[in-house]
Each structure stands twice: as C-alpha cells, then as structure tokens.
Amino acid sequence: MLLRSVSRVLLVCLALLLPVGCSSADTSGGTSGGTGTVKASQLPAEARRTLALIDRGGPFPYAKDGVVFGNYEKLLPQQKRGYYHEYTVRTPGSRDRGARRIVTGQGGEIYYTDDHYKSFRTVLR
C-alpha cells in the first residue's frame, strides 16, 4: 500500500516537471524533433539583408560567411559534410558576430537561428 502511494506521488511530481505542449510539430521556433517555420518577411531586417546578400552571392561583411556548417547539434536533417553553409546575421549592439545565423542547404533550404544553433526555423519564401 505504501509503495503504491509513493509511486503515485512520484508520477505526479514527474508530470509537473515535464514541459507542457512539446511535440515534433512545434512551430514556435524550437526543434523538438523538427524545425519551426518563419516567413522571410517576418525575419529581422538584418536577416532579410543577409538573405539578399546570399541571393546576390555577396560580398559578405564577415570573413566566416559562407563557411561549411557542420550541423554538430544534429538539429537539421543529416546530410554529408559540406551540404550546409552558414552566414552571420548582424546583431545590433553586439561587439562580435552575435548569435544570429542563416544556414543554407544545397537543396535550396534556408534555416534561421537567433540563439546560436540551439534552435532553427525553416525560412519560407
């Protein structure tokens, strides 16, 4: 009897600790099993400028723009090395490159992160 009561208490505690509303279809920007989406027109102005530079092929303001993105976080679909490339999105007030990036794939896909690769959103054009 005591064991059953303890089990119930533990289940209730566990249920209270689990995040609510997480699913692989999350479109809030998180990547619990996938990526959310954002329209290009809804991106910050700096990200839209970076997209325009990518479309034109540069020139890019940061030396690391266009380098291979390794996808070490494994949040984007797995592809061979060299498939993804990253570009810095200027962050006003930041002394360095900041946390915002656009990552492009060879298949034309575009991803945006504003938290230095902790989450991605697929950019819809």
Residue frames relative to the residue before (quaternion, step in Angstrom):
aa qw qx qy qz dx dy dz
M 1.0000 0.0000 0.0000 0.0000 0.00 0.00 0.00
L 0.6683 0.4910 -0.2963 0.4738 3.58 0.90 -0.94
L 0.6376 0.5347 -0.3232 0.4506 3.58 0.99 -0.81
R 0.6414 0.5200 -0.3179 0.4660 3.58 1.01 -0.80
S 0.6542 0.5061 -0.3125 0.4671 3.62 0.98 -0.80
V 0.6448 0.5086 -0.3179 0.4738 3.57 0.97 -0.84
S 0.6369 0.5306 -0.3282 0.4529 3.60 0.96 -0.83
R 0.6590 0.5044 -0.3112 0.4631 3.57 0.92 -0.84
V 0.6412 0.5158 -0.3229 0.4675 3.58 0.96 -0.84
L 0.6561 0.5040 -0.3121 0.4670 3.59 0.94 -0.85
L 0.6382 0.5237 -0.3256 0.4609 3.60 0.97 -0.76
V 0.6518 0.5042 -0.3117 0.4730 3.57 0.96 -0.86
C 0.6516 0.5072 -0.3154 0.4676 3.60 0.94 -0.86
L 0.6510 0.5135 -0.3121 0.4638 3.56 0.94 -0.85
A 0.6521 0.5155 -0.3133 0.4592 3.59 0.93 -0.85
L 0.6627 0.5011 -0.3070 0.4642 3.59 1.03 -0.71
L 0.6851 0.4927 -0.2829 0.4559 3.56 1.12 -0.61
L 0.5994 0.5784 -0.3637 0.4170 3.59 1.13 -0.50
P 0.5031 -0.6416 0.4731 0.3338 3.60 -1.01 0.74
V 0.3697 -0.7305 0.5382 0.2001 3.51 -1.07 0.80
G 0.8360 0.2664 -0.1692 0.4489 3.56 -1.06 0.72
C 0.4791 0.6489 -0.4699 0.3587 3.62 1.12 0.35
S 0.1704 0.7587 -0.6169 0.1218 3.52 -1.02 0.87
S 0.6296 -0.5440 0.3826 0.4016 3.56 -1.22 0.27
A 0.6575 0.4951 -0.3161 0.4720 3.60 1.22 -0.20
D 0.3011 0.7802 -0.4959 0.2341 3.58 1.25 0.28
T 0.0908 -0.8102 0.5781 0.0333 3.58 -0.75 1.03
S 0.4354 0.7149 -0.4533 0.3066 3.57 1.17 0.35
G 0.6838 -0.4561 0.3025 0.4826 3.56 1.23 -0.09
G 0.5849 0.5630 -0.3806 0.4427 3.58 1.21 -0.28
T 0.3070 -0.7580 0.5462 0.1813 3.53 -1.26 0.20
S 0.1799 0.7787 -0.5790 0.1613 3.57 0.62 1.05
G 0.8311 -0.0553 -0.0170 0.5531 3.56 0.21 1.30
G 0.8011 0.0360 -0.0181 0.5972 3.62 1.21 -0.06
T 0.4690 -0.6439 0.4974 0.3434 3.54 -1.21 -0.36
G 0.4537 -0.6268 0.5470 0.3195 3.51 -1.22 0.48
T 0.3798 -0.7083 0.5365 0.2573 3.57 -1.26 -0.11
V 0.0375 -0.7574 0.6509 0.0351 3.53 -1.33 0.43
K 0.4297 -0.6693 0.5361 0.2828 3.57 -1.02 0.78
A 0.5844 -0.5927 0.4197 0.3619 3.57 -1.02 0.78
S 0.6514 0.5331 -0.3140 0.4391 3.58 1.02 -0.77
Q 0.6784 0.4786 -0.2852 0.4788 3.60 1.23 -0.37
L 0.4887 0.6515 -0.4392 0.3791 3.58 1.25 -0.03
P 0.6088 -0.5197 0.4231 0.4246 3.59 -1.19 0.34
A 0.6588 -0.5330 0.3590 0.3911 3.58 -1.15 0.62
E 0.6393 0.5323 -0.3308 0.4456 3.60 0.99 -0.79
A 0.6507 0.5007 -0.3157 0.4756 3.61 1.04 -0.72
R 0.6324 0.5149 -0.3352 0.4718 3.59 1.04 -0.71
R 0.6287 0.5162 -0.3348 0.4755 3.60 1.06 -0.70
T 0.6393 0.5127 -0.3263 0.4712 3.59 0.99 -0.79
L 0.6225 0.5289 -0.3391 0.4667 3.61 1.00 -0.74
A 0.6473 0.5136 -0.3185 0.4644 3.58 0.96 -0.84
L 0.6408 0.5125 -0.3230 0.4716 3.60 1.01 -0.76
I 0.6283 0.5252 -0.3297 0.4698 3.58 1.01 -0.82
D 0.6512 0.5252 -0.3118 0.4504 3.58 0.94 -0.92
R 0.7168 0.4390 -0.2402 0.4855 3.58 1.05 -0.82
G 0.4685 -0.6808 0.4423 0.3484 3.57 1.24 -0.34
G 0.7193 -0.4202 0.2338 0.5014 3.57 1.20 0.51
P 0.5346 0.0504 -0.7763 -0.3301 1.50 -2.41 -0.58
F 0.3757 -0.7419 0.5236 0.1853 3.54 -1.15 0.73
P 0.4965 -0.7104 0.4214 0.2668 3.58 -0.96 0.85
Y 0.7440 0.3614 -0.2112 0.5209 3.61 1.16 -0.44
A 0.5602 -0.6421 0.4159 0.3176 3.57 -0.95 0.92
K 0.7140 0.4556 -0.2640 0.4615 3.60 1.04 -0.67
D 0.4353 0.6899 -0.4766 0.3278 3.61 1.22 0.01
G 0.7943 0.2832 -0.2379 0.4819 3.54 -0.91 1.00
V 0.4850 0.6596 -0.4522 0.3538 3.59 1.23 -0.03
V 0.6276 -0.5346 0.4097 0.3905 3.56 -1.27 0.42
F 0.2542 -0.7290 0.6194 0.1424 3.53 -1.02 0.92
G 0.3698 -0.7960 0.4479 0.1704 3.56 -0.58 1.19
N 0.2624 -0.7859 0.5168 0.2152 3.62 1.18 -0.39
Y 0.1703 0.8252 -0.5188 0.1445 3.57 1.04 0.78
E 0.6144 0.5499 -0.3386 0.4533 3.58 1.18 -0.53
K 0.2801 -0.8033 0.4706 0.2341 3.56 1.33 -0.42
L 0.3818 0.7274 -0.4831 0.3027 3.57 1.07 0.74
L 0.6728 0.4140 -0.2849 0.5429 3.58 1.22 -0.42
P 0.6572 -0.4935 0.3618 0.4401 3.59 -1.17 0.37
Q 0.5123 -0.6634 0.4572 0.2972 3.57 -0.96 0.90
Q 0.0607 0.7679 -0.6308 0.0936 3.53 -0.90 1.05
K 0.6368 -0.5086 0.3932 0.4257 3.57 -1.26 0.21
R 0.6256 -0.5400 0.4013 0.3949 3.57 -1.19 0.57
G 0.7446 0.3600 -0.2950 0.4785 3.55 -0.94 0.92
Y 0.5064 0.6628 -0.4138 0.3647 3.59 1.28 -0.19
Y 0.7751 0.2991 -0.1441 0.5375 3.58 0.98 -0.91
H 0.0864 -0.7631 0.6381 0.0546 3.55 -1.22 0.68
E 0.2569 -0.7936 0.5384 0.1198 3.57 -1.05 0.74
Y 0.1308 -0.7696 0.6239 0.0365 3.50 -1.26 0.69
T 0.4527 -0.6933 0.4982 0.2574 3.55 -1.00 0.86
V 0.1813 -0.7173 0.6605 0.1277 3.53 -1.14 0.77
R 0.4636 -0.7045 0.4636 0.2718 3.55 -0.58 1.18
T 0.1739 -0.7601 0.6205 0.0835 3.53 -1.05 0.88
P 0.3885 -0.7372 0.4949 0.2463 3.61 -0.39 1.18
G 0.8066 0.2670 -0.2167 0.4808 3.54 -0.96 0.92
S 0.5913 0.5681 -0.3753 0.4322 3.60 1.22 -0.19
R 0.4019 -0.7274 0.5078 0.2272 3.57 -0.96 0.88
D 0.7442 0.2970 -0.1975 0.5648 3.57 1.22 -0.35
R 0.7829 -0.3235 0.2249 0.4815 3.60 -1.16 -0.41
G 0.4092 -0.7236 0.4722 0.2933 3.60 1.17 -0.28
A 0.6271 -0.5824 0.3977 0.3307 3.56 -1.34 -0.12
R 0.6207 0.5911 -0.3378 0.3889 3.59 1.20 -0.31
R 0.0503 0.7958 -0.5990 0.0728 3.56 -0.94 0.97
I 0.2178 -0.6827 0.6691 0.1971 3.48 -1.41 0.32
V 0.1179 -0.7696 0.6259 0.0462 3.54 -0.96 0.96
T 0.1347 -0.7922 0.5925 0.0563 3.56 -0.86 1.01
G 0.2684 -0.7431 0.5911 0.1625 3.51 -1.25 0.60
Q 0.6243 -0.5669 0.3866 0.3734 3.56 -1.16 0.51
G 0.6531 0.5102 -0.3106 0.4656 3.59 1.20 -0.39
G 0.6378 -0.5535 0.3167 0.4318 3.59 1.29 0.17
E 0.4994 0.6533 -0.4395 0.3613 3.60 1.21 -0.07
I 0.1431 -0.7729 0.6163 0.0494 3.54 -1.18 0.71
Y 0.0719 -0.7902 0.6085 0.0081 3.55 -0.93 0.96
Y 0.1852 -0.7659 0.6082 0.0960 3.56 -1.18 0.69
T 0.0136 -0.7644 0.6445 0.0098 3.55 -1.07 0.82
D 0.1380 -0.7872 0.5944 0.0893 3.56 -0.99 0.78
D 0.6984 0.4245 -0.2614 0.5135 3.57 1.30 0.21
H 0.5646 -0.6524 0.3502 0.3647 3.56 1.11 0.84
Y 0.7874 -0.4118 0.1513 0.4330 3.51 0.58 1.35
K 0.4464 0.6726 -0.4826 0.3395 3.63 1.13 0.33
S 0.7770 0.0001 0.0004 0.6294 3.57 1.21 -0.53
F 0.1785 -0.7708 0.6048 0.0902 3.53 -1.24 0.52
R 0.1305 -0.7326 0.6559 0.1267 3.52 -1.30 0.43
T 0.4248 -0.6707 0.5458 0.2681 3.55 -1.02 0.82
V 0.3208 -0.7472 0.5536 0.1795 3.56 -0.83 1.02
L 0.2077 -0.7692 0.5983 0.0848 3.53 -0.83 1.11
R 0.1523 -0.7985 0.5774 0.0758 3.57 -0.81 0.97
